[in-house]
């Protein structure tokens, strides 16, 4: 697995994601069924409809059928480009490996999952590994990372307004 790319670095090139040239926001999801992934996908969908000049990309490591079923259940927009990375090669190239038990089941994550449950976002039938770490990156026209959000715990969601502003 590669190191996490820093702001100012070239966006990694890895199959199946390939080369990313922006303006683009790339969100690597924890796993389909995860409340935090659902909140992220809903936010991506809203932003994709508001900012059509940006390429909004969601990367899932669950199989296509499970991801499609989940996307339909959470109301994902077709404006969000979906990339299936079952081997997690792109995750690894972008420095996103396994998380720890504290990362996804610690106090801050459990508090965040309770907040999402009050908003109607709950754990759905999961596909993929709960141990996968999430991350969101903003990439400019030159293929340079200009913004990133690497959650300190599973419930720390990306600020997609900041991402959208950074990639322009």
Secondary structure by P-SEA (a helix, b strand, c coil): cccccccccccccccccccccccbbbbbccccccaaaaaaaaaaaaaaaaccccbbbbbbcccaaaaaaaaaaacccccbbbbbcccaaaaaaaccccccccccccaaaaaaaaaaaaaccccccccccccbbbbbbbbcccccccccccccccccccaaaaaaaaac
